[in-house]
């Protein structure tokens, strides 16, 4: 059975893959019912509904995990997401807050900004 760090590593990679596919259902299963997402423009903060509405199939993403800090049923994950497009790559620094709820890790908060 994988440990929490392995689960969170895989979960964060899968988040990027789901965003690329435009898979709202999968993301909806991972995101907590109360959720805040700060977009890379540093101005827009979406709740769960707004975030999921904006998910559409897009350019491929690579996610590399920089840090996983677990405190009981809470975890902070810092990762770099690279979005690849025909015009080049864009990199984003992501900080994600997870809580274990009903036995599963749920994404409670997420802030990113361009690198």
Biopython code that builds the backbone (N, CA, C, O; Angstrom):
import numpy as np
from Bio.PDB.StructureBuilder import StructureBuilder

atoms = [
    (1, "UNK", "N", (0.848, -1.183, 0.000)),
    (1, "UNK", "CA", (0.000, 0.000, 0.000)),
    (1, "UNK", "C", (0.894, 1.247, 0.000)),
    (1, "UNK", "O", (1.822, 1.336, 0.804)),
    (2, "UNK", "N", (0.625, 2.209, -0.890)),
    (2, "UNK", "CA", (1.469, 3.402, -0.955)),
    (2, "UNK", "C", (1.309, 4.283, 0.284)),
    (2, "UNK", "O", (0.243, 4.326, 0.898)),
    (3, "UNK", "N", (2.381, 4.979, 0.637)),
    (3, "UNK", "CA", (2.308, 5.900, 1.766)),
    (3, "UNK", "C", (1.737, 7.245, 1.297)),
    (3, "UNK", "O", (1.532, 7.462, 0.103)),
    (4, "UNK", "N", (1.488, 8.137, 2.255)),
    (4, "UNK", "CA", (0.855, 9.425, 1.927)),
    (4, "UNK", "C", (1.652, 10.232, 0.916)),
    (4, "UNK", "O", (1.074, 10.852, 0.023)),
    (5, "UNK", "N", (2.964, 10.232, 1.046)),
    (5, "UNK", "CA", (3.793, 11.004, 0.118)),
    (5, "UNK", "C", (3.654, 10.471, -1.305)),
    (5, "UNK", "O", (3.563, 11.252, -2.252)),
    (6, "UNK", "N", (3.635, 9.161, -1.460)),
    (6, "UNK", "CA", (3.455, 8.556, -2.789)),
    (6, "UNK", "C", (2.072, 8.873, -3.351)),
    (6, "UNK", "O", (1.927, 9.170, -4.537)),
    (7, "UNK", "N", (1.060, 8.808, -2.492)),
    (7, "UNK", "CA", (-0.313, 9.105, -2.926)),
    (7, "UNK", "C", (-0.420, 10.554, -3.387)),
    (7, "UNK", "O", (-1.006, 10.837, -4.432)),
    (8, "UNK", "N", (0.147, 11.470, -2.605)),
    (8, "UNK", "CA", (0.076, 12.890, -2.962)),
    (8, "UNK", "C", (0.899, 13.206, -4.213)),
    (8, "UNK", "O", (0.502, 14.051, -5.015)),
    (9, "UNK", "N", (2.025, 12.547, -4.381)),
    (9, "UNK", "CA", (2.817, 12.731, -5.600)),
    (9, "UNK", "C", (1.983, 12.340, -6.814)),
    (9, "UNK", "O", (1.855, 13.115, -7.762)),
    (10, "UNK", "N", (1.423, 11.148, -6.781)),
    (10, "UNK", "CA", (0.623, 10.665, -7.906)),
    (10, "UNK", "C", (-0.609, 11.538, -8.129)),
    (10, "UNK", "O", (-0.957, 11.835, -9.272)),
    (11, "UNK", "N", (-1.262, 11.944, -7.064)),
    (11, "UNK", "CA", (-2.463, 12.774, -7.158)),
    (11, "UNK", "C", (-2.160, 14.097, -7.859)),
    (11, "UNK", "O", (-2.940, 14.546, -8.699)),
    (12, "UNK", "N", (-1.043, 14.716, -7.522)),
    (12, "UNK", "CA", (-0.698, 15.994, -8.142)),
    (12, "UNK", "C", (-0.348, 15.842, -9.611)),
    (12, "UNK", "O", (-0.676, 16.717, -10.413)),
    (13, "UNK", "N", (0.300, 14.768, -9.977)),
    (13, "UNK", "CA", (0.568, 14.502, -11.394)),
    (13, "UNK", "C", (-0.753, 14.278, -12.134)),
    (13, "UNK", "O", (-0.939, 14.774, -13.245)),
    (14, "UNK", "N", (-1.660, 13.534, -11.515)),
    (14, "UNK", "CA", (-2.959, 13.258, -12.132)),
    (14, "UNK", "C", (-3.811, 14.526, -12.273)),
    (14, "UNK", "O", (-4.613, 14.624, -13.202)),
    (15, "UNK", "N", (-3.650, 15.483, -11.378)),
    (15, "UNK", "CA", (-4.382, 16.749, -11.506)),
    (15, "UNK", "C", (-4.014, 17.427, -12.822)),
    (15, "UNK", "O", (-4.892, 17.889, -13.551)),
    (16, "UNK", "N", (-2.723, 17.485, -13.126)),
    (16, "UNK", "CA", (-2.294, 18.078, -14.393)),
    (16, "UNK", "C", (-2.811, 17.312, -15.595)),
    (16, "UNK", "O", (-3.223, 17.911, -16.588)),
    (17, "UNK", "N", (-2.793, 15.998, -15.510)),
    (17, "UNK", "CA", (-3.302, 15.176, -16.613)),
    (17, "UNK", "C", (-4.798, 15.397, -16.817)),
    (17, "UNK", "O", (-5.270, 15.462, -17.952)),
    (18, "UNK", "N", (-5.543, 15.512, -15.716)),
    (18, "UNK", "CA", (-6.988, 15.752, -15.810)),
    (18, "UNK", "C", (-7.278, 17.137, -16.388)),
    (18, "UNK", "O", (-8.213, 17.302, -17.172)),
    (19, "UNK", "N", (-6.477, 18.128, -16.004)),
    (19, "UNK", "CA", (-6.648, 19.460, -16.595)),
    (19, "UNK", "C", (-6.414, 19.404, -18.103)),
    (19, "UNK", "O", (-7.176, 19.991, -18.871)),
    (20, "UNK", "N", (-5.375, 18.709, -18.527)),
    (20, "UNK", "CA", (-5.074, 18.585, -19.947)),
    (20, "UNK", "C", (-6.232, 17.929, -20.699)),
    (20, "UNK", "O", (-6.586, 18.360, -21.796)),
    (21, "UNK", "N", (-6.816, 16.892, -20.110)),
    (21, "UNK", "CA", (-7.950, 16.192, -20.746)),
    (21, "UNK", "C", (-9.243, 17.002, -20.678)),
    (21, "UNK", "O", (-10.179, 16.749, -21.437)),
    (22, "UNK", "N", (-9.294, 17.974, -19.772)),
    (22, "UNK", "CA", (-10.545, 18.702, -19.550)),
    (22, "UNK", "C", (-11.526, 17.873, -18.741)),
    (22, "UNK", "O", (-12.738, 17.997, -18.919)),
    (23, "UNK", "N", (-11.020, 17.034, -17.861)),
    (23, "UNK", "CA", (-11.823, 16.065, -17.118)),
    (23, "UNK", "C", (-12.383, 16.674, -15.831)),
    (23, "UNK", "O", (-11.815, 16.515, -14.751)),
    (24, "UNK", "N", (-13.507, 17.374, -15.972)),
    (24, "UNK", "CA", (-14.152, 18.026, -14.828)),
    (24, "UNK", "C", (-14.615, 17.026, -13.775)),
    (24, "UNK", "O", (-14.527, 17.295, -12.577)),
    (25, "UNK", "N", (-15.106, 15.882, -14.218)),
    (25, "UNK", "CA", (-15.615, 14.895, -13.273)),
    (25, "UNK", "C", (-14.495, 14.394, -12.356)),
    (25, "UNK", "O", (-14.673, 14.338, -11.139)),
    (26, "UNK", "N", (-13.363, 14.037, -12.922)),
    (26, "UNK", "CA", (-12.253, 13.540, -12.104)),
    (26, "UNK", "C", (-11.798, 14.625, -11.132)),
    (26, "UNK", "O", (-11.611, 14.361, -9.944)),
    (27, "UNK", "N", (-11.621, 15.850, -11.638)),
    (27, "UNK", "CA", (-11.199, 16.946, -10.768)),
    (27, "UNK", "C", (-12.229, 17.222, -9.676)),
    (27, "UNK", "O", (-11.865, 17.509, -8.536)),
    (28, "UNK", "N", (-13.503, 17.136, -10.018)),
    (28, "UNK", "CA", (-14.563, 17.344, -9.033)),
    (28, "UNK", "C", (-14.526, 16.326, -7.910)),
    (28, "UNK", "O", (-14.940, 16.623, -6.790)),
    (29, "UNK", "N", (-14.033, 15.127, -8.195)),
    (29, "UNK", "CA", (-13.915, 14.094, -7.165)),
    (29, "UNK", "C", (-12.746, 14.352, -6.219)),
    (29, "UNK", "O", (-12.727, 13.836, -5.101)),
    (30, "UNK", "N", (-11.777, 15.145, -6.658)),
    (30, "UNK", "CA", (-10.577, 15.419, -5.859)),
    (30, "UNK", "C", (-10.699, 16.729, -5.084)),
    (30, "UNK", "O", (-10.150, 16.859, -3.989)),
    (31, "UNK", "N", (-11.409, 17.688, -5.645)),
    (31, "UNK", "CA", (-11.526, 19.012, -5.036)),
    (31, "UNK", "C", (-12.555, 18.975, -3.905)),
    (31, "UNK", "O", (-13.636, 18.402, -4.044)),
    (32, "UNK", "N", (-12.193, 19.598, -2.791)),
    (32, "UNK", "CA", (-13.105, 19.685, -1.644)),
    (32, "UNK", "C", (-14.338, 20.504, -2.021)),
    (32, "UNK", "O", (-14.303, 21.316, -2.945)),
    (33, "UNK", "N", (-15.427, 20.274, -1.286)),
    (33, "UNK", "CA", (-16.668, 21.003, -1.560)),
    (33, "UNK", "C", (-16.494, 22.510, -1.366)),
    (33, "UNK", "O", (-17.115, 23.300, -2.076)),
    (34, "UNK", "N", (-15.668, 22.906, -0.426)),
    (34, "UNK", "CA", (-15.279, 24.315, -0.252)),
    (34, "UNK", "C", (-13.849, 24.420, -0.752)),
    (34, "UNK", "O", (-12.973, 23.703, -0.269)),
    (35, "UNK", "N", (-13.596, 25.305, -1.716)),
    (35, "UNK", "CA", (-12.327, 25.328, -2.421)),
    (35, "UNK", "C", (-12.039, 26.746, -2.899)),
    (35, "UNK", "O", (-12.957, 27.476, -3.273)),
    (36, "UNK", "N", (-10.772, 27.135, -2.887)),
    (36, "UNK", "CA", (-10.360, 28.426, -3.440)),
    (36, "UNK", "C", (-9.151, 28.207, -4.343)),
    (36, "UNK", "O", (-8.222, 27.479, -3.995)),
    (37, "UNK", "N", (-9.179, 28.849, -5.508)),
    (37, "UNK", "CA", (-8.107, 28.730, -6.502)),
    (37, "UNK", "C", (-7.706, 30.122, -6.972)),
    (37, "UNK", "O", (-8.512, 30.849, -7.552)),
    (38, "UNK", "N", (-6.447, 30.486, -6.715)),
    (38, "UNK", "CA", (-5.954, 31.758, -7.235)),
    (38, "UNK", "C", (-5.253, 31.504, -8.555)),
    (38, "UNK", "O", (-4.282, 30.751, -8.632)),
    (39, "UNK", "N", (-5.761, 32.143, -9.580)),
    (39, "UNK", "CA", (-5.224, 31.974, -10.934)),
    (39, "UNK", "C", (-3.887, 32.686, -11.079)),
    (39, "UNK", "O", (-3.520, 33.537, -10.269)),
    (40, "UNK", "N", (-3.177, 32.314, -12.127)),
    (40, "UNK", "CA", (-1.835, 32.841, -12.364)),
    (40, "UNK", "C", (-1.823, 34.337, -12.644)),
    (40, "UNK", "O", (-0.760, 34.956, -12.594)),
    (41, "UNK", "N", (-2.981, 34.939, -12.939)),
    (41, "UNK", "CA", (-3.011, 36.391, -13.153)),
    (41, "UNK", "C", (-2.867, 37.164, -11.842)),
    (41, "UNK", "O", (-2.754, 38.390, -11.842)),
    (42, "UNK", "N", (-2.874, 36.428, -10.720)),
    (42, "UNK", "CA", (-2.711, 36.982, -9.364)),
    (42, "UNK", "C", (-3.871, 37.877, -8.940)),
    (42, "UNK", "O", (-3.794, 38.540, -7.906)),
    (43, "UNK", "N", (-4.938, 37.902, -9.721)),
    (43, "UNK", "CA", (-6.104, 38.731, -9.414)),
    (43, "UNK", "C", (-7.363, 37.898, -9.185)),
    (43, "UNK", "O", (-8.160, 38.189, -8.293)),
    (44, "UNK", "N", (-7.527, 36.866, -9.997)),
    (44, "UNK", "CA", (-8.752, 36.085, -10.005)),
    (44, "UNK", "C", (-8.678, 34.964, -8.976)),
    (44, "UNK", "O", (-7.718, 34.194, -8.942)),
    (45, "UNK", "N", (-9.714, 34.886, -8.134)),
    (45, "UNK", "CA", (-9.848, 33.774, -7.199)),
    (45, "UNK", "C", (-11.184, 33.099, -7.492)),
    (45, "UNK", "O", (-12.250, 33.699, -7.351)),
    (46, "UNK", "N", (-11.098, 31.833, -7.904)),
    (46, "UNK", "CA", (-12.290, 31.060, -8.242)),
    (46, "UNK", "C", (-12.665, 30.132, -7.095)),
    (46, "UNK", "O", (-11.801, 29.618, -6.384)),
    (47, "UNK", "N", (-13.963, 29.928, -6.928)),
    (47, "UNK", "CA", (-14.418, 28.877, -6.017)),
    (47, "UNK", "C", (-14.509, 27.578, -6.817)),
    (47, "UNK", "O", (-14.144, 27.536, -7.992)),
    (48, "UNK", "N", (-14.986, 26.546, -6.186)),
    (48, "UNK", "CA", (-15.047, 25.224, -6.810)),
    (48, "UNK", "C", (-15.841, 25.260, -8.123)),
    (48, "UNK", "O", (-15.387, 24.751, -9.148)),
    (49, "UNK", "N", (-17.025, 25.864, -8.076)),
    (49, "UNK", "CA", (-17.903, 25.906, -9.246)),
    (49, "UNK", "C", (-17.246, 26.645, -10.405)),
    (49, "UNK", "O", (-17.239, 26.154, -11.534)),
    (50, "UNK", "N", (-16.696, 27.824, -10.130)),
    (50, "UNK", "CA", (-16.058, 28.611, -11.190)),
    (50, "UNK", "C", (-14.843, 27.886, -11.763)),
    (50, "UNK", "O", (-14.635, 27.876, -12.977)),
    (51, "UNK", "N", (-14.040, 27.278, -10.883)),
    (51, "UNK", "CA", (-12.874, 26.544, -11.360)),
    (51, "UNK", "C", (-13.289, 25.434, -12.319)),
    (51, "UNK", "O", (-12.762, 25.341, -13.428)),
    (52, "UNK", "N", (-14.234, 24.591, -11.895)),
    (52, "UNK", "CA", (-14.642, 23.451, -12.722)),
    (52, "UNK", "C", (-15.281, 23.894, -14.031)),
    (52, "UNK", "O", (-15.107, 23.232, -15.055)),
    (53, "UNK", "N", (-16.021, 25.007, -14.018)),
    (53, "UNK", "CA", (-16.634, 25.520, -15.245)),
    (53, "UNK", "C", (-15.590, 25.875, -16.296)),
    (53, "UNK", "O", (-15.828, 25.732, -17.495)),
    (54, "UNK", "N", (-14.429, 26.340, -15.834)),
    (54, "UNK", "CA", (-13.393, 26.809, -16.746)),
    (54, "UNK", "C", (-12.467, 25.694, -17.242)),
    (54, "UNK", "O", (-11.612, 25.937, -18.094)),
    (55, "UNK", "N", (-12.627, 24.484, -16.722)),
    (55, "UNK", "CA", (-11.765, 23.377, -17.140)),
    (55, "UNK", "C", (-12.187, 22.901, -18.525)),
    (55, "UNK", "O", (-13.332, 22.502, -18.739)),
    (56, "UNK", "N", (-11.249, 22.949, -19.453)),
    (56, "UNK", "CA", (-11.465, 22.436, -20.806)),
    (56, "UNK", "C", (-10.175, 21.753, -21.255)),
    (56, "UNK", "O", (-9.102, 22.012, -20.709)),
    (57, "UNK", "N", (-10.290, 20.890, -22.243)),
    (57, "UNK", "CA", (-9.095, 20.238, -22.784)),
    (57, "UNK", "C", (-8.127, 21.317, -23.251)),
    (57, "UNK", "O", (-8.529, 22.315, -23.849)),
    (58, "UNK", "N", (-6.852, 21.100, -22.968)),
    (58, "UNK", "CA", (-5.860, 22.132, -23.269)),
    (58, "UNK", "C", (-4.502, 21.505, -23.556)),
    (58, "UNK", "O", (-4.373, 20.287, -23.680)),
    (59, "UNK", "N", (-3.504, 22.357, -23.656)),
    (59, "UNK", "CA", (-2.149, 21.903, -23.941)),
    (59, "UNK", "C", (-1.673, 20.945, -22.853)),
    (59, "UNK", "O", (-2.137, 21.014, -21.714)),
    (60, "UNK", "N", (-0.750, 20.053, -23.202)),
    (60, "UNK", "CA", (-0.230, 19.101, -22.216)),
    (60, "UNK", "C", (0.550, 19.793, -21.104)),
    (60, "UNK", "O", (1.199, 20.818, -21.313)),
    (61, "UNK", "N", (0.465, 19.202, -19.923)),
    (61, "UNK", "CA", (1.157, 19.701, -18.745)),
    (61, "UNK", "C", (2.088, 18.630, -18.203)),
    (61, "UNK", "O", (1.773, 17.440, -18.211)),
    (62, "UNK", "N", (3.233, 19.079, -17.736)),
    (62, "UNK", "CA", (4.131, 18.226, -16.965)),
    (62, "UNK", "C", (4.180, 18.803, -15.559)),
    (62, "UNK", "O", (4.355, 20.009, -15.380)),
    (63, "UNK", "N", (4.026, 17.943, -14.570)),
    (63, "UNK", "CA", (4.068, 18.369, -13.181)),
    (63, "UNK", "C", (5.267, 17.738, -12.498)),
    (63, "UNK", "O", (5.427, 16.517, -12.506)),
    (64, "UNK", "N", (6.101, 18.567, -11.913)),
    (64, "UNK", "CA", (7.215, 18.052, -11.117)),
    (64, "UNK", "C", (7.007, 18.497, -9.676)),
    (64, "UNK", "O", (6.707, 19.660, -9.406)),
    (65, "UNK", "N", (7.167, 17.568, -8.772)),
    (65, "UNK", "CA", (6.930, 17.822, -7.356)),
    (65, "UNK", "C", (8.201, 18.386, -6.734)),
    (65, "UNK", "O", (9.270, 17.783, -6.830)),
    (66, "UNK", "N", (8.079, 19.540, -6.099)),
    (66, "UNK", "CA", (9.207, 20.187, -5.447)),
    (66, "UNK", "C", (9.244, 19.902, -3.943)),
    (66, "UNK", "O", (10.321, 19.791, -3.358)),
    (67, "UNK", "N", (8.073, 19.784, -3.323)),
    (67, "UNK", "CA", (8.003, 19.617, -1.871)),
    (67, "UNK", "C", (6.657, 19.009, -1.489)),
    (67, "UNK", "O", (5.618, 19.389, -2.028)),
    (68, "UNK", "N", (6.688, 18.075, -0.566)),
    (68, "UNK", "CA", (5.463, 17.582, 0.069)),
    (68, "UNK", "C", (5.709, 17.625, 1.567)),
    (68, "UNK", "O", (6.623, 16.980, 2.079)),
    (69, "UNK", "N", (4.883, 18.393, 2.259)),
    (69, "UNK", "CA", (5.028, 18.574, 3.699)),
    (69, "UNK", "C", (3.720, 18.119, 4.351)),
    (69, "UNK", "O", (2.690, 18.780, 4.223)),
    (70, "UNK", "N", (3.773, 16.991, 5.046)),
    (70, "UNK", "CA", (2.570, 16.379, 5.620)),
    (70, "UNK", "C", (2.540, 16.619, 7.126)),
    (70, "UNK", "O", (3.529, 16.408, 7.827)),
    (71, "UNK", "N", (1.385, 17.062, 7.599)),
    (71, "UNK", "CA", (1.147, 17.292, 9.028)),
    (71, "UNK", "C", (-0.161, 16.596, 9.401)),
    (71, "UNK", "O", (-1.227, 17.211, 9.362)),
    (72, "UNK", "N", (-0.082, 15.329, 9.757)),
    (72, "UNK", "CA", (-1.296, 14.584, 10.102)),
    (72, "UNK", "C", (-2.211, 14.461, 8.911)),
    (72, "UNK", "O", (-1.863, 13.830, 7.912)),
    (73, "UNK", "N", (-3.384, 15.064, 9.013)),
    (73, "UNK", "CA", (-4.381, 15.006, 7.943)),
    (73, "UNK", "C", (-4.360, 16.247, 7.055)),
    (73, "UNK", "O", (-5.332, 16.540, 6.358)),
    (74, "UNK", "N", (-3.238, 16.975, 7.087)),
    (74, "UNK", "CA", (-3.060, 18.154, 6.241)),
    (74, "UNK", "C", (-1.744, 18.011, 5.490)),
    (74, "UNK", "O", (-0.782, 17.433, 5.996)),
    (75, "UNK", "N", (-1.718, 18.546, 4.275)),
    (75, "UNK", "CA", (-0.484, 18.477, 3.490)),
    (75, "UNK", "C", (-0.372, 19.697, 2.588)),
    (75, "UNK", "O", (-1.359, 20.192, 2.042)),
    (76, "UNK", "N", (0.862, 20.163, 2.453)),
    (76, "UNK", "CA", (1.175, 21.224, 1.509)),
    (76, "UNK", "C", (2.042, 20.600, 0.419)),
    (76, "UNK", "O", (3.037, 19.928, 0.695)),
    (77, "UNK", "N", (1.639, 20.839, -0.816)),
    (77, "UNK", "CA", (2.407, 20.347, -1.960)),
    (77, "UNK", "C", (2.816, 21.556, -2.787)),
    (77, "UNK", "O", (1.986, 22.380, -3.169)),
    (78, "UNK", "N", (4.108, 21.641, -3.053)),
    (78, "UNK", "CA", (4.605, 22.676, -3.958)),
    (78, "UNK", "C", (5.121, 21.966, -5.193)),
    (78, "UNK", "O", (5.937, 21.049, -5.106)),
    (79, "UNK", "N", (4.635, 22.401, -6.344)),
    (79, "UNK", "CA", (5.039, 21.761, -7.587)),
    (79, "UNK", "C", (5.185, 22.789, -8.696)),
    (79, "UNK", "O", (4.636, 23.889, -8.634)),
    (80, "UNK", "N", (5.936, 22.401, -9.704)),
    (80, "UNK", "CA", (6.103, 23.224, -10.895)),
    (80, "UNK", "C", (5.329, 22.559, -12.026)),
    (80, "UNK", "O", (5.509, 21.376, -12.312)),
    (81, "UNK", "N", (4.469, 23.343, -12.659)),
    (81, "UNK", "CA", (3.691, 22.845, -13.788)),
    (81, "UNK", "C", (4.188, 23.551, -15.043)),
    (81, "UNK", "O", (4.235, 24.780, -15.107)),
    (82, "UNK", "N", (4.555, 22.755, -16.033)),
    (82, "UNK", "CA", (5.007, 23.281, -17.314)),
    (82, "UNK", "C", (3.950, 22.963, -18.355)),
    (82, "UNK", "O", (3.631, 21.800, -18.599)),
    (83, "UNK", "N", (3.409, 24.011, -18.966)),
    (83, "UNK", "CA", (2.404, 23.852, -20.025)),
    (83, "UNK", "C", (3.124, 24.027, -21.353)),
    (83, "UNK", "O", (3.786, 25.037, -21.593)),
    (84, "UNK", "N", (2.981, 23.016, -22.215)),
    (84, "UNK", "CA", (3.689, 23.016, -23.502)),
    (84, "UNK", "C", (2.705, 23.350, -24.623)),
    (84, "UNK", "O", (1.660, 22.716, -24.767)),
    (85, "UNK", "N", (3.065, 24.358, -25.406)),
    (85, "UNK", "CA", (2.212, 24.718, -26.535)),
    (85, "UNK", "C", (3.090, 24.985, -27.751)),
    (85, "UNK", "O", (4.318, 24.966, -27.658)),
    (86, "UNK", "N", (2.466, 25.229, -28.870)),
    (86, "UNK", "CA", (3.199, 25.491, -30.110)),
    (86, "UNK", "C", (4.033, 26.769, -30.004)),
    (86, "UNK", "O", (5.041, 26.911, -30.696)),
    (87, "UNK", "N", (3.623, 27.682, -29.155)),
    (87, "UNK", "CA", (4.345, 28.951, -29.006)),
    (87, "UNK", "C", (5.426, 28.887, -27.938)),
    (87, "UNK", "O", (6.116, 29.877, -27.695)),
    (88, "UNK", "N", (5.579, 27.727, -27.297)),
    (88, "UNK", "CA", (6.615, 27.578, -26.273)),
    (88, "UNK", "C", (6.057, 27.057, -24.969)),
    (88, "UNK", "O", (4.890, 26.677, -24.872)),
    (89, "UNK", "N", (6.915, 27.047, -23.975)),
    (89, "UNK", "CA", (6.524, 26.542, -22.661)),
    (89, "UNK", "C", (6.244, 27.690, -21.702)),
    (89, "UNK", "O", (6.884, 28.741, -21.749)),
    (90, "UNK", "N", (5.268, 27.456, -20.830)),
    (90, "UNK", "CA", (4.994, 28.372, -19.730)),
    (90, "UNK", "C", (5.107, 27.568, -18.443)),
    (90, "UNK", "O", (4.586, 26.456, -18.350)),
    (91, "UNK", "N", (5.789, 28.134, -17.452)),
    (91, "UNK", "CA", (5.993, 27.432, -16.180)),
    (91, "UNK", "C", (5.283, 28.180, -15.062)),
    (91, "UNK", "O", (5.255, 29.410, -15.027)),
    (92, "UNK", "N", (4.706, 27.394, -14.144)),
    (92, "UNK", "CA", (3.955, 27.959, -13.030)),
    (92, "UNK", "C", (4.376, 27.304, -11.723)),
    (92, "UNK", "O", (4.541, 26.087, -11.642)),
    (93, "UNK", "N", (4.544, 28.131, -10.712)),
    (93, "UNK", "CA", (4.820, 27.661, -9.360)),
    (93, "UNK", "C", (3.471, 27.488, -8.667)),
    (93, "UNK", "O", (2.703, 28.443, -8.550)),
    (94, "UNK", "N", (3.185, 26.275, -8.210)),
    (94, "UNK", "CA", (1.908, 25.951, -7.576)),
    (94, "UNK", "C", (2.110, 25.582, -6.123)),
    (94, "UNK", "O", (3.018, 24.823, -5.787)),
    (95, "UNK", "N", (1.270, 26.114, -5.268)),
    (95, "UNK", "CA", (1.188, 25.681, -3.876)),
    (95, "UNK", "C", (-0.233, 25.171, -3.667)),
    (95, "UNK", "O", (-1.208, 25.880, -3.915)),
    (96, "UNK", "N", (-0.327, 23.931, -3.206)),
    (96, "UNK", "CA", (-1.633, 23.282, -3.038)),
    (96, "UNK", "C", (-1.780, 22.790, -1.607)),
    (96, "UNK", "O", (-0.859, 22.204, -1.038)),
    (97, "UNK", "N", (-2.944, 23.035, -1.040)),
    (97, "UNK", "CA", (-3.265, 22.598, 0.316)),
    (97, "UNK", "C", (-4.273, 21.452, 0.237)),
    (97, "UNK", "O", (-5.352, 21.594, -0.337)),
    (98, "UNK", "N", (-3.903, 20.327, 0.819)),
    (98, "UNK", "CA", (-4.767, 19.147, 0.849)),
    (98, "UNK", "C", (-5.167, 18.843, 2.286)),
    (98, "UNK", "O", (-4.409, 19.104, 3.220)),
    (99, "UNK", "N", (-6.360, 18.291, 2.455)),
    (99, "UNK", "CA", (-6.802, 17.756, 3.738)),
    (99, "UNK", "C", (-7.323, 16.346, 3.498)),
    (99, "UNK", "O", (-7.912, 16.045, 2.460)),
    (100, "UNK", "N", (-7.087, 15.492, 4.492)),
    (100, "UNK", "CA", (-7.652, 14.147, 4.389)),
    (100, "UNK", "C", (-9.075, 14.241, 4.946)),
    (100, "UNK", "O", (-9.287, 14.599, 6.105)),
    (101, "UNK", "N", (-10.034, 13.912, 4.094)),
    (101, "UNK", "CA", (-11.449, 13.995, 4.485)),
    (101, "UNK", "C", (-12.119, 12.691, 4.095)),
    (101, "UNK", "O", (-12.077, 12.283, 2.934)),
    (102, "UNK", "N", (-12.731, 12.048, 5.062)),
    (102, "UNK", "CA", (-13.403, 10.768, 4.841)),
    (102, "UNK", "C", (-12.465, 9.763, 4.181)),
    (102, "UNK", "O", (-12.865, 9.006, 3.297)),
    (103, "UNK", "N", (-11.211, 9.772, 4.626)),
    (103, "UNK", "CA", (-10.233, 8.788, 4.182)),
    (103, "UNK", "C", (-9.528, 9.086, 2.873)),
    (103, "UNK", "O", (-8.695, 8.292, 2.435)),
    (104, "UNK", "N", (-9.838, 10.218, 2.229)),
    (104, "UNK", "CA", (-9.210, 10.562, 0.948)),
    (104, "UNK", "C", (-8.613, 11.964, 1.023)),
    (104, "UNK", "O", (-9.126, 12.837, 1.723)),
    (105, "UNK", "N", (-7.527, 12.160, 0.294)),
    (105, "UNK", "CA", (-6.946, 13.496, 0.196)),
    (105, "UNK", "C", (-7.805, 14.346, -0.727)),
    (105, "UNK", "O", (-8.117, 13.944, -1.848)),
    (106, "UNK", "N", (-8.185, 15.534, -0.242)),
    (106, "UNK", "CA", (-9.001, 16.478, -1.010)),
    (106, "UNK", "C", (-8.250, 17.791, -1.147)),
    (106, "UNK", "O", (-7.617, 18.250, -0.196)),
    (107, "UNK", "N", (-8.318, 18.387, -2.311)),
    (107, "UNK", "CA", (-7.677, 19.663, -2.575)),
    (107, "UNK", "C", (-8.557, 20.786, -2.032)),
    (107, "UNK", "O", (-9.679, 20.987, -2.499)),
    (108, "UNK", "N", (-8.048, 21.506, -1.058)),
    (108, "UNK", "CA", (-8.805, 22.558, -0.374)),
    (108, "UNK", "C", (-8.455, 23.947, -0.898)),
    (108, "UNK", "O", (-9.328, 24.808, -1.001)),
    (109, "UNK", "N", (-7.185, 24.169, -1.228)),
    (109, "UNK", "CA", (-6.751, 25.471, -1.715)),
    (109, "UNK", "C", (-5.599, 25.321, -2.687)),
    (109, "UNK", "O", (-4.806, 24.383, -2.595)),
    (110, "UNK", "N", (-5.514, 26.268, -3.632)),
    (110, "UNK", "CA", (-4.492, 26.182, -4.676)),
    (110, "UNK", "C", (-4.184, 27.590, -5.143)),
    (110, "UNK", "O", (-5.075, 28.339, -5.543)),
    (111, "UNK", "N", (-2.919, 27.934, -5.087)),
    (111, "UNK", "CA", (-2.479, 29.245, -5.598)),
    (111, "UNK", "C", (-1.298, 29.007, -6.530)),
    (111, "UNK", "O", (-0.381, 28.247, -6.219)),
    (112, "UNK", "N", (-1.340, 29.667, -7.667)),
    (112, "UNK", "CA", (-0.197, 29.544, -8.578)),
    (112, "UNK", "C", (0.178, 30.896, -9.116)),
    (112, "UNK", "O", (-0.592, 31.854, -9.056)),
    (113, "UNK", "N", (1.370, 30.950, -9.638)),
    (113, "UNK", "CA", (1.813, 32.172, -10.303)),
    (113, "UNK", "C", (2.871, 31.801, -11.332)),
    (113, "UNK", "O", (3.547, 30.780, -11.206)),
    (114, "UNK", "N", (3.004, 32.640, -12.347)),
    (114, "UNK", "CA", (3.986, 32.339, -13.380)),
    (114, "UNK", "C", (5.407, 32.416, -12.835)),
    (114, "UNK", "O", (5.698, 33.146, -11.888)),
    (115, "UNK", "N", (6.271, 31.643, -13.460)),
    (115, "UNK", "CA", (7.691, 31.663, -13.083)),
    (115, "UNK", "C", (8.475, 32.459, -14.123)),
    (115, "UNK", "O", (9.691, 32.603, -14.003)),
]
sb = StructureBuilder()
sb.init_structure("model")
sb.init_model(0)
sb.init_chain("A")
sb.init_seg("    ")
for serial, (resi, resn, name, xyz) in enumerate(atoms, 1):
    if name == "N":
        sb.init_residue(resn, " ", resi, " ")
    sb.init_atom(name, np.array(xyz, "f"), 0.0, 1.0, " ", f" {name:<3s}", serial, name[0])
structure = sb.get_structure()
